[in-house]
């Protein structure tokens, strides 16, 4: 028991473990994640319906999206953005490694008679002959990746973006990081039985890495027959740090906003969005 408690409360090295597949491809938890995606009233796996509509309207106007525009949404989930982009007549591709999310997105496209190229794969490994006018990555997915993964992803963006194309994505800010604190606790059937259909105890540890501006939300799930862990990493950025990282990947920031809906930039905002272009 003592050793188990030590392991539960152990603070790993930054980005030491990567367990995204547990969250997004496990038969049970992927179903829970999809439910959060489709809940139009909360900002969980996806943002609320009102914000998404505002965001799509701004993106569509900002990039003059219409017939012939080639768009790729990295981490498209169940297609909440790609579906709306496709309605403009744009040529849309969606990438996600969650089988459940992609299946839902494909079913939605079929019902609405929309032609959308959904690819079931890890966007870190994406390779195609396609070139896009616009690449989007929404809901701060960039923050969940390690520095090595992010540089690899920037290379993927560079390979698939047209010379005069644009990259649009959002990140969590250092203002948000300053509000985070370390915490720990446990709960029977944690998060309303989110982690398993079986009886379990869920342990939660939130670790803060001040030098790196990284937070880890670590979940340890203990069932009668197994123990598993989920590591949710989040990198928080300043504009300066993000600018330097993008430059290493061959991009420069052309515009900055407080969110992915084009709100005027405010340094106190808990997140911010950037438009970046190839150097």
Backbone torsions as a table, in degrees:
resi	resn	phi	psi	omega
1	UNK	NA	-43.5	-179.6
2	UNK	-60.0	-46.9	-179.7
3	UNK	-62.5	-37.7	177.3
4	UNK	-62.9	-41.7	179.7
5	UNK	-66.9	-36.7	176.0
6	UNK	-62.0	-44.9	179.7
7	UNK	-64.6	-40.4	-179.9
8	UNK	-60.4	-40.5	-174.7
9	UNK	-96.9	9.5	179.4
10	UNK	-73.7	132.5	178.6
11	UNK	-94.5	111.0	-177.0
12	UNK	-77.0	171.9	172.9
13	UNK	-68.5	156.8	-177.4
14	UNK	-58.5	126.4	179.7
15	UNK	56.8	31.7	-179.2
16	UNK	-68.4	-35.0	-178.6
17	UNK	-122.7	149.5	179.5
18	UNK	-134.6	114.8	-172.4
19	UNK	-126.0	28.8	-176.3
20	UNK	-57.5	-35.1	-177.6
21	UNK	-64.9	-31.3	177.8
22	UNK	-61.8	-40.4	-177.1
23	UNK	-74.7	-41.1	-169.2
24	UNK	-100.3	-15.0	-176.4
25	UNK	-123.5	-7.0	171.5
26	UNK	-63.2	138.6	-174.2
27	UNK	-56.3	-38.5	-176.5
28	UNK	-85.1	-51.7	-175.3
29	UNK	-67.6	-30.8	177.8
30	UNK	-64.6	-32.2	176.3
31	UNK	-67.2	-39.8	178.4
32	UNK	-66.2	-40.8	179.6
33	UNK	-63.2	-39.6	178.9
34	UNK	-63.4	-38.5	178.3
35	UNK	-60.9	-41.6	177.3
36	UNK	-65.8	-41.0	176.5
37	UNK	-54.0	-43.1	-171.0
38	UNK	-89.9	-3.1	176.0
39	UNK	-78.3	107.3	-171.3
40	UNK	-74.6	-8.0	-173.3
41	UNK	-101.5	-5.6	-174.8
42	UNK	-127.1	157.4	175.4
43	UNK	-102.8	81.1	-179.8
44	UNK	-117.3	-102.0	177.2
45	UNK	-65.5	-33.6	174.5
46	UNK	-131.1	165.8	176.9
47	UNK	-81.7	168.6	-175.5
48	UNK	-68.6	161.1	-173.3
49	UNK	-58.5	-42.5	-178.6
50	UNK	-60.7	-44.4	-179.3
51	UNK	-66.4	-43.1	-179.9
52	UNK	-58.7	-44.1	179.6
53	UNK	-62.7	-43.1	178.0
54	UNK	-63.3	-42.3	-179.1
55	UNK	-63.7	-46.8	-179.6
56	UNK	-62.6	-41.7	179.0
57	UNK	-60.2	-43.2	-179.2
58	UNK	-67.5	-46.0	-179.7
59	UNK	-61.3	-43.7	-179.6
60	UNK	-60.3	-42.4	-180.0
61	UNK	-73.0	-44.4	-176.2
62	UNK	-60.3	-41.2	-175.5
63	UNK	-105.6	11.1	176.8
64	UNK	50.7	49.7	-176.3
65	UNK	-73.3	133.7	179.0
66	UNK	-172.4	-161.4	-178.9
67	UNK	-55.3	126.8	179.0
68	UNK	96.8	-18.6	177.8
69	UNK	-69.0	131.4	-178.9
70	UNK	-105.1	117.5	-174.9
71	UNK	-124.2	141.8	170.6
72	UNK	-128.8	126.0	178.1
73	UNK	-103.7	112.3	179.3
74	UNK	-83.3	122.9	-175.4
75	UNK	76.3	50.6	-171.8
76	UNK	-72.7	-15.0	-178.5
77	UNK	57.6	-138.5	-177.6
78	UNK	-82.8	12.4	172.7
79	UNK	88.9	28.3	-176.9
80	UNK	-66.6	-33.4	177.2
81	UNK	-93.1	-43.4	-176.6
82	UNK	-60.8	-38.2	178.4
83	UNK	-59.0	-44.2	-178.9
84	UNK	-71.0	-38.2	176.7
85	UNK	-61.9	-42.2	-177.3
86	UNK	-64.2	-29.5	179.7
87	UNK	-65.6	-18.0	178.2
88	UNK	-80.8	-9.6	-175.7
89	UNK	98.2	-0.2	179.9
90	UNK	-67.9	156.6	173.6
91	UNK	-89.6	112.0	-167.5
92	UNK	-117.2	135.4	173.2
93	UNK	-120.6	138.9	177.4
94	UNK	-126.2	132.1	-179.2
95	UNK	-117.1	133.3	174.2
96	UNK	-162.0	147.4	-179.7
97	UNK	-100.9	8.9	173.8
98	UNK	-91.6	111.7	-178.9
99	UNK	-59.5	-40.6	-178.1
100	UNK	-65.0	-42.2	-179.9
101	UNK	-66.0	-45.1	-179.9
102	UNK	-63.7	-41.2	178.5
103	UNK	-61.2	-42.4	178.7
104	UNK	-63.9	-42.7	-180.0
105	UNK	-62.3	-42.0	179.8
106	UNK	-64.9	-41.3	179.2
107	UNK	-64.0	-39.6	178.8
108	UNK	-64.7	-43.6	179.4
109	UNK	-61.6	-41.4	179.6
110	UNK	-63.7	-42.7	-179.5
111	UNK	-63.9	-33.7	-176.7
112	UNK	-95.6	5.2	179.9
113	UNK	56.8	43.0	178.1
114	UNK	-108.0	138.6	176.7
115	UNK	-96.4	106.3	179.2
116	UNK	-130.5	131.7	-179.2
117	UNK	-88.4	95.4	178.3
118	UNK	-92.9	127.5	-178.9
119	UNK	-115.0	122.1	176.8
120	UNK	-86.2	96.8	179.2
121	UNK	-168.2	162.4	175.5
122	UNK	-73.3	120.4	-176.0
123	UNK	-65.0	-16.5	176.3
124	UNK	-65.5	-23.6	-177.8
125	UNK	-108.1	12.8	-174.5
126	UNK	-64.8	132.7	177.0
127	UNK	-145.9	125.8	-176.5
128	UNK	-156.0	161.3	173.6
129	UNK	-80.4	-8.8	-177.3
130	UNK	-69.8	145.5	172.2
131	UNK	-125.3	141.3	-171.1
132	UNK	-120.1	148.9	172.7
133	UNK	-75.4	-33.5	-176.8
134	UNK	-142.3	130.7	171.2
135	UNK	-115.8	129.1	178.4
136	UNK	-117.7	149.6	173.5
137	UNK	-145.5	106.7	-165.3
138	UNK	-116.1	151.5	-179.4
139	UNK	80.6	32.1	172.5
140	UNK	58.3	32.2	177.1
141	UNK	-59.6	-32.4	-179.2
142	UNK	-56.8	-32.5	-175.8
143	UNK	-72.4	-19.7	-176.7
144	UNK	-83.8	-1.9	-175.6
145	UNK	-103.8	151.0	176.8
146	UNK	-72.8	163.7	177.2
147	UNK	-55.4	-39.7	179.0
148	UNK	-65.4	-44.5	178.6
149	UNK	-63.5	-39.8	-178.8
150	UNK	-65.2	-40.9	178.2
151	UNK	-65.8	-39.1	175.8
152	UNK	-62.6	-39.7	179.8
153	UNK	-67.2	-38.7	177.3
154	UNK	-61.6	-35.0	175.2
155	UNK	-64.4	-40.3	177.1
156	UNK	-63.4	-45.2	176.6
157	UNK	-56.0	-46.8	-176.6
158	UNK	-60.7	-39.2	-178.0
159	UNK	-69.4	-28.0	-171.7
160	UNK	-110.9	5.2	179.1
161	UNK	-103.1	133.6	174.6
162	UNK	-61.3	156.7	-174.1
163	UNK	-56.0	-39.3	-179.6
164	UNK	-100.7	18.0	-179.6
165	UNK	-79.9	178.3	-177.2
166	UNK	-132.7	147.8	174.8
167	UNK	-113.2	125.8	-179.4
168	UNK	-123.7	122.6	176.6
169	UNK	-156.1	165.8	-178.9
170	UNK	-122.8	156.8	-179.8
171	UNK	-142.3	161.0	172.7
172	UNK	-80.3	146.1	-173.4
173	UNK	-96.9	165.7	174.9
174	UNK	-67.5	-23.2	173.9
175	UNK	-62.8	-38.6	176.5
176	UNK	-69.3	-38.1	179.6
177	UNK	-61.2	-38.6	-178.4
178	UNK	-64.5	-20.1	-179.8
179	UNK	-90.3	-10.3	-178.5
180	UNK	-84.7	143.3	177.0
181	UNK	-133.0	155.7	175.7
182	UNK	-72.7	146.5	178.8
183	UNK	-157.6	167.2	178.0
184	UNK	-155.1	159.7	178.2
185	UNK	173.2	178.4	176.1
186	UNK	-147.0	160.2	-176.7
187	UNK	-154.9	138.4	173.9
188	UNK	-71.1	130.5	-175.8
189	UNK	53.7	49.1	-176.8
190	UNK	-48.1	139.4	179.9
191	UNK	57.6	42.0	176.5
192	UNK	55.1	48.9	177.0
193	UNK	65.2	30.1	-179.0
194	UNK	-63.8	-37.5	-168.1
195	UNK	-84.4	-21.9	-175.9
196	UNK	-164.1	148.8	173.9
197	UNK	-77.2	-11.1	-179.1
198	UNK	-90.1	168.5	176.4
199	UNK	-70.0	132.7	-178.8
200	UNK	-156.5	164.1	169.2
201	UNK	-114.3	131.7	-179.7
202	UNK	-109.6	123.9	176.4
203	UNK	-101.1	137.4	-177.8
204	UNK	-123.2	131.8	173.9
205	UNK	-133.0	127.0	174.9
206	UNK	-109.0	117.2	-177.4
207	UNK	-111.2	139.6	-178.2
208	UNK	-114.6	130.3	179.4
209	UNK	-114.3	94.4	-170.9
210	UNK	-64.9	-41.3	-177.4
211	UNK	-64.6	-39.6	-176.3
212	UNK	-90.0	-9.9	-175.2
213	UNK	58.5	51.4	-178.5
214	UNK	-127.9	142.2	171.4
215	UNK	-117.6	144.9	173.0
216	UNK	-123.1	124.5	168.2
217	UNK	-103.1	109.2	-175.9
218	UNK	-105.6	127.5	178.6
219	UNK	-115.9	127.1	175.2
220	UNK	-115.2	117.1	-174.5
221	UNK	-107.3	122.0	-177.0
222	UNK	-115.7	110.6	173.1
223	UNK	-102.3	175.5	179.0
224	UNK	-62.9	-35.6	-172.9
225	UNK	-108.5	-5.5	-178.5
226	UNK	-159.6	162.0	172.7
227	UNK	-129.4	131.6	173.6
228	UNK	-139.7	159.0	-175.5
229	UNK	-124.9	147.3	175.4
230	UNK	-128.1	129.5	-179.1
231	UNK	-113.7	113.6	177.0
232	UNK	-106.0	104.7	-179.4
233	UNK	-93.8	145.4	173.4
234	UNK	-139.3	122.3	173.3
235	UNK	-90.9	136.0	177.4
236	UNK	-111.7	140.8	-170.1
237	UNK	-122.1	149.3	159.2
238	UNK	-98.6	162.9	177.9
239	UNK	-61.2	-39.1	-178.7
240	UNK	-61.7	-46.7	-179.1
241	UNK	-65.0	-43.7	179.6
242	UNK	-64.9	-39.8	178.3
243	UNK	-58.6	-46.1	-179.9
244	UNK	-64.0	-39.9	-179.6
245	UNK	-66.8	-40.5	179.1
246	UNK	-66.5	-37.9	179.3
247	UNK	-61.6	-37.5	177.5
248	UNK	-63.9	-26.9	179.2
249	UNK	-94.4	5.9	176.6
250	UNK	88.7	22.2	-179.0
251	UNK	-124.5	154.4	171.7
252	UNK	-128.0	144.5	179.2
253	UNK	-79.7	126.7	179.0
254	UNK	-102.7	-29.5	-179.5
255	UNK	-148.6	150.1	-178.5
256	UNK	-133.1	137.4	-179.7
257	UNK	-134.3	167.7	179.7
258	UNK	-81.1	-15.8	177.3
259	UNK	-159.8	177.1	-176.0
260	UNK	-78.5	3.2	176.7
261	UNK	-103.7	10.1	173.6
262	UNK	83.5	18.0	177.5
263	UNK	-66.1	144.7	-179.1
264	UNK	-56.2	137.1	-175.2
265	UNK	-63.8	135.6	175.8
266	UNK	-134.9	126.2	-175.6
267	UNK	-63.5	-17.4	178.7
268	UNK	-89.3	-4.2	-179.0
269	UNK	-62.7	145.0	-178.3
270	UNK	-78.3	-9.2	176.1
271	UNK	-151.0	167.8	172.4
272	UNK	-152.8	158.9	-178.5
273	UNK	-120.8	149.9	179.1
274	UNK	-132.1	149.9	165.6
275	UNK	-104.8	123.7	180.0
276	UNK	-121.8	150.5	-179.8
277	UNK	-132.9	156.2	-178.4
278	UNK	-65.6	139.9	-179.3
279	UNK	-81.5	NA	NA
